[in-house]
Amino acid sequence: MSWSNRRRSPLRWLTLPVLAIATLSLILGLGWQPAAIATTARHYTELEFAPLGDVQFPDYERYQLDNGLVVYLMEDHELPLVSGSATFRTGSRFEPASQVGLASITGDAMRLGGTETVSPDQLNQTLEQRAASIETGMDTDSGSASFNALSEDLEAVFALFADVIQRPAFAQDKIDLLKNQYAGSIARRNDDPDDITSREFRKLVYGEDSPYARTVEYSTLANVDRESVQGFYQASIRPDRTILGIVGDFDPEAMKGLIEEFFGGWQASGDPLDINELPNVSQAKAGVFAVEQPQLTQSYIQLGHLGGQLNSEDHAPLAVLNEVLNGFGGRLFNEIRSRQGLAYVVYAYWSPRYDYPGLFIGGGQTRTDATVPMIKAVKTEIERVRSAPISEAELQQAKDSVLNSFVFNFQQPSQSLSRLIRYEYYGYPRDFVFQFREAVEQTTVEAVLQAAQTQLHSDRLVTLVVGNAGEITSALSALTEDQTVTQVDITIPGAS
């Protein structure tokens, strides 16, 4: 007898009536109910929902090692996973102007070059076998290292993580590889008009020599060698300037033991970076600028000026204003894209930073012949929010949008931990996000108008157009009082 026949044979003696009775008995025994009778649908305004619970940070512990290393621990036992991060007080804004790219290469080479005891191939293989990861990098205003691992592999992966941070080998061949990759990026940087627009706009606002806008060039790349990479690492990666955060499925006492074992004896060497004085920031230029790209049939536009910081008293009202201007129900979309049909993409928003001025930036994409009308339309909408109050309906809808999205800041414990670390890193109060929420709740129409008048300045605007400038330069001149349109040269220095 086949397996399929053996499985069916016990039921052969059951007749259909018997099966029906057995089925009915089963249904009644399990307490199944007949299908519900459909009721009349209710209007959405009649629906009632219980209020959401109050959002707050999960429980965590903060302490400090004798060597100055700050530690955050946050347990999360939902999955057998542990992740961690180390945040370093460094960044490309502290690299010499003659060595732009040094910080990024240092951050990449920490992981790519292996350690003094583990070769790059061995490191990759060990992590791959455990489905784990370790990554490092440096950004404009910080450096970071991170790991992800299964709980059962925590000790092994954490040991490698500590090794990468404290004893990177900076293998010469990996530094050479990175420099070649960076050189390739320089050669391709004018291929994407979006990249051209954002890069050149930042140069015009901050200044091309500003640490917040300067770019890696062949000449600065040539000045980066293994010795300078090691020097920047020693000045940057130090226990007393590091915040370590661990989140996931771990025993806190065992985790503290691992941290003490692998980080307790870590000591810095050499002189540290001077991080107490940040680079000065002031707006470099204003006016109308163009980048000639004759092959394009549409224009890429950015306009704006220097912005502010997240701790500005205008942060909340301008976050509300961002919602009024942007999105599918925002003024820019409704007026410029939908009603006038002048843009494929259109936006304008205030984008602050933690410890240096960010940007107020607007723009979008449109066909070549609509370039000037679109720019004028965006400027008109900006001037509208400066000269007249938004409506109460707009205010409420925008506030609801900001407040309803608040919960997404706390979807995962790792998000909360990351936020706590950022606040300590930049010197913000731990409850800053809750202060922001309260400020949004209290924002009024008058506050939005005052913030717009204080922070948005039509006379300081940088207007940049990347496109077929030959067809629109004469029209662009109408945007300025002196009819001057400055051509921006994006030729790559040293390119063959």
N, C-alpha and C positions, 0 to 999 in steps of 0.2 A: 504493500500500500504506500502510495506517495505521501510526502509531508502534507500537501494540500488536502488530500483526502482524509488523513488522520485528523486534521484540524476541523473539518466539517462534520465528520461522522457522528459526534455526540448529539447533533441537532436533527438528525434525520427522522427521529421518531416524533418530533413535534409537528403537529398539524397546524394549519393556519389559524383556526379558532383558538387553539391553545396558546400560540404565539401572541395573538391579540390580547388574550386575557392576561398573560404574563407581562406584556408590555404595559397594559393599563395599570396593573398592580404596582409595577415599578415606578410609574409616573406618580401615582397617588402616594406611594411610600416615601418618595423623595420630596414630596411636598411641592411639586411643580405646579405652577399656576397657569390657567389659560391665558392666551394673548390678551393684552390690555386693549380696551376699547379706545380708539383715538379720540382725543378731545380737541376742542377748538384752539387753534394756535393763538398765543397771546402776543401783543405788541411788545417790542423790546423795551419800551419805556415802563412796562408793567412788571418786568422781571425784577426780582429782588435777590441780592447776593449778600452773604455775610461779609463784613469788612475783612481785609487781609490782615494777618498777624503782623506785629511790628517787626521790622527788619533790623537785625543787629549783628555785630561781629560774633562769629563762633568763639568758644572759649579758646584761649591761647596762653602761652607762658613766654615771657621775655626775661632773659638774663644775660650776663656778660662774663666772659672768661677773663682770667688774669692778664692775658696778652691784649685785651681790648676788644676782642671779637664779640660782636653783639649777636645773640641767638634768639630766634623766634621758633616756637614749637606749636603746631596746631594739629590735633588728632582728627582723623577721619577714617572710620573703620568700615565704610560702605563697601569698598573694594580692597583686595589685597595688593595695594599699590602704595608706593612712597615716592614723593618727588621733593626736590630741594633746589634752592638757588642761593648763590652768593652774589651780593651786589657790592661793587667796588667803587670807591670815590675817585673817579678818573674820567676820562673822555677825550675825544679828539680836540675839544676846545683848549686843551692844555698842551697839545703837541706843537713843536716849533713850526713857524710858517714855512720854513724851508724843507720840512719833512711831512707835508700833508699826506696822510695815508698811514703814518707810523702807528697810530693808535689802532686802527682797524686791522692792520697786518698783525700787530701784537696780539690782539684779541683772538683772531683766527688761528694764529700759529700756536697758541697755548694748547689747543686741543689737537690740531692737525699734526703737530710735530712729535706727539707722544711725550713720555716723561723720561727722567734720567734712568729709570729702572724698567720701563715698559716701552717697547718700540711702537711706532704708530700702527703697524700691522697687528701686533699682539693686542693692543688696546682695542682696535676695531673688532677683532675676532672674539675677544672675551665679552665685549658688550653685545655683539650679535648673538652669541650663544645663549645669553641670558635675556634676550629681547629687551635690553636696556639701552640707555642713551646718555651721553655726556656732551654738552655743547658749551662753547665759550664765545665771547664777542665783546666789542667795545663800540659804543655809540657816541653821539655828540657830547653828552653830559654824564655818562656813566659807563661802567663795565659790568659784565655779568658772566657767571658760570652756572650751569643747571644740570640736573640729572633726573632720570626717571627709571624706576626699577620695581620688580615684584618684591613684595615684602620678604619673601624667603631669600632673596638675593641682596638684601639691603646692605649687609656688612661688606660683602665683596665689592659691590658697586660704589659704596660710599668711600671705601679705601682708595679706589681708583680716582674718584672725584677729588678727594683731598690731594692725591698725588699730582693730578693735572694742575690744580691751583698752586701748589707749593713748590713743585719740582718739574716744571715744563722743560723739555730738552731743547726746544727751538731748533729742530734739525735744519741744517742749512738747505738741504734739497727741498724741504717744505716751504721755507721762506722764499726760495727762488720760484717755486711753483705759484705761490700766492702773488708774487710780484708780476709774473707773466699773466696771471688771470686779471690782475688790476690793469695791466697795460692793455689787455684785450678790451676791457670795459671802457677805457679811455677812447680807444679807437672806434668803439660802437656808440658812444654817448650821444651822437647827433642823429641816430637812426630813428628815434621815436620822438615825434613832435610834442607829446605830452611831457616827456622828460626834459626836453629843451625848455618848454614853457615854465615848468616849476623851478628848474635850476636857475635860469636867467632871472626869473622874477625875484627869487631870494637874493641874488647878487645885487639887483637894483635896489632892493629895500634895505638889506643889511650892509651892503658894500662887498665887493668881490674879495676883499682881503679879510673880511670878518670870519671868525671861526664858525659862525653859524651859516655861512654861505659858500666858503671857499671849496674848491674841488681839487681832487688829486690830479696832478699833471705828470708828464713823463719826467720832468726835471726834479720834482719833489720825490717821485718814486725812486729815482736813481740815488737819492741821498739816504734811503732806508737800507740799512744792512743789519746783520745779525747782532752786532754790538749795540746798535741803537735800539733794536727791539728788546734785547735783554735789559738795557738801561731803563727804558720806559716801563717795562714790566716791574722791575725792582722798585721804581718810584711810585708805581700805581697799586700793585697788589700787596697789601699789607694788612695784618690782622686788625690793627686798631682803626682801619678805614674800611672794614668789611662788615656787612650785615648778612648773616646766614639764616635762612628760613627753611624749615622742614615741615611738610604737611603730608598726612596719609595714615596708613595702617601700621603704626609702630607702638611699642611700649615706651613711654616717656623716660623711664629710668634707664632702660637699655640704650635709648637714643642718646641720652646725656653722656653715658659711658663711651659710646662711639665718638661723639663730638670731642670729648676730652682726650680720648686716645689718639685721634687723627688730627686734631687742630689745637689741642692744648699746648703743645710744644712749639708751635709755629712762631717764629720770630722774623721780623723784617730786617733787611740789610740795605745799606746805602741811604741816600737822602730822599725824602718823600717829595712828591709834587707840591708846589705851592697852590693849594686849592682855595685859599681864603679870599683871594681877589679874583672875581670873575671878569671876563672880558667886557669892556665897555660896549654898550649897544646904543646906536642912534641911527635914525633913518638917513640913508646915503643920498637918495635921489627922489625926484618926483617928475611927472611929465608923461609924455607918450613915447613909446619905444616900439620898434618893429624888428623882427628877425625874418630875413628873406628866405623863403622856402618855396620857390616857384613851382615845384611839382605838386603842391597841395591844392586841392579844390575847396578846402574849408579852412577856417581860421580857428586857431587855438588861442584863447584869450584869458589873461589873468589881470585883475586890477585890485588894488588895495594899498595898504600901508602898514607901518609898524603897529603891533597890537599891544597887549598887556599880559599880566600874569594871572594865574588861577586864584591867588589870594586878593585880587582886586575887589573892592566893594561893588563893582559893576558886573562881576562874574555872573551872578544869578539872573539879573534882568537881561543881560546880553545872551545868556543861554535861552531864555524865553524868546528873545527877539530872533535868535537863530531859527527857532521853530516857526515863527511867523513868516519868515522869509523863504524858508526852504521846504522841501518835501512836496509830495503830490498835491497837498492842499495849501501850499505856501503861496505867497504873493508872486514870487518870481516865476514859479511853474505856471500858475494860472494866467498871469499877465503876459509874460515874455514868450513862453513856450506854447501855451494853449491858445490864448486870444490873438496875439500878434504873430505867432508862428516864426519867431526869429531865432530859435535855438534848438539844437538837439539836446544839449546839456546846459543847465544854468544853475548857479549857486552864488551865495554870498554869506559868509559866516565869520564870527569872531573866534579865533583859535588861540587861546592863551597857553603859556608854558608855565612850568613850576617856578623856575628861578631866573628866567630872563624873558624879555618881551617876545611874545609870539607875533601873530599876524592877524590883521583883518584882511580877508581875501575873498574875492568874488571872481566870477568869470564863467567860462563854458566853451562850447563849440558851436559854430554856425557856418553856413555857406559863405563863400568869399564876399559876395555882393551884399550880404546882410551884416557884415562886420560892424560898421559904424552904427547903424540903427540899433543893433543889439547892445553895444557899449552904452549908447545914450539911454536905452531903456533900463539897463541895470543901474546906471547912475541916477536915473529918475526915481527908481524904487528906493535906493539908498537915501536920497534926499527926502523922500516922502516920510520915512520913519524918523528922520531928524526934525522935520518941520511940523508934523501933526501926530497926535497920539493914535495908537492902534485902538481898535474897538474892544469893548469888554468881551465880546464873543471870541475874538482872536486871542485875547489874553488868556481866557479860561481854557480854550482848546490847546494853546501852547503850553500852559502850565500843566495841564493834564498829561500831555505827551511827555514832558520831562519827568514828572513825578511817577507816571505809570511805568516808565522805563527804569526807574530807580532800582527795582527789585532785581533786574538783570545784572547789577553789580555784585550780587551775592548768590549767584547760581551755584558756584562751587566754592568750597573752603579755600582752595588755592587762590581764587580771586581776592578774597578777603585778606589773606596773608600777604599777597603781592601789594595790595593797597596800603596795608600797615607799614610795610617796608619802605614803600615810596614816600609815605608821609614822614617817616623818621629820616630818611635820606635827605629830603629837601627841607626839613625843619618845619613841617606843618603839624597842626594838632591832630591827634589820633581820631578825633570825631569830626574831621573836616568835612567828610562827605555828608554827615548828618547836619552840620551847620549849613552846607549848601542846600540841602533839601528844605530846611526851614526857611532859608532866604528865598527860595523859589516860591514856597507857599505864601510868603508875605509880599511878593512882588506885585506892584500895582502898575496901572497904565502910565501913571506919572513917572514912576521909577524907570520904566522902559524908555520913555521919551528922554528923560534926563541922561540916562546912560548912553543912548544913541547920540545925543548932542555932545556929550563929553568925550566919547571914544571914537566916533566916526567923523572923518575930516575930508571933505571933498577936495580941499585945496592941497592935500598931501598925497593924493592918489598917484600911484605908479600904474600906468596902463601899458600892458605888453601884449603885442599881437604877433603870433608865429603863423606865417602863411604866405600867400602870394602877395608880398608887400608891393610889388610893382603895379598891381592892379588897384590897390587901396590906399597907397601912401598919401595921395592928394586928398582923399576923403578923410583920412585920419588927421590931417592937419587942422581940420575944422574942430577938432576936439580940444584944442589948446588956444589960448589967447594970442600967443606969438606965432601960431601955426607951425611950430617946430616939432618934427618927428625924428627922433634919434635912432639911427640904425645900429643894431647890436651885432658885433662881430663874434661869431661862435667858432671861428677857425681854431682848431686844436693846435696849441703851440708844440712845435717839435715833431709834428706828424710828417711822415715821409710821403 
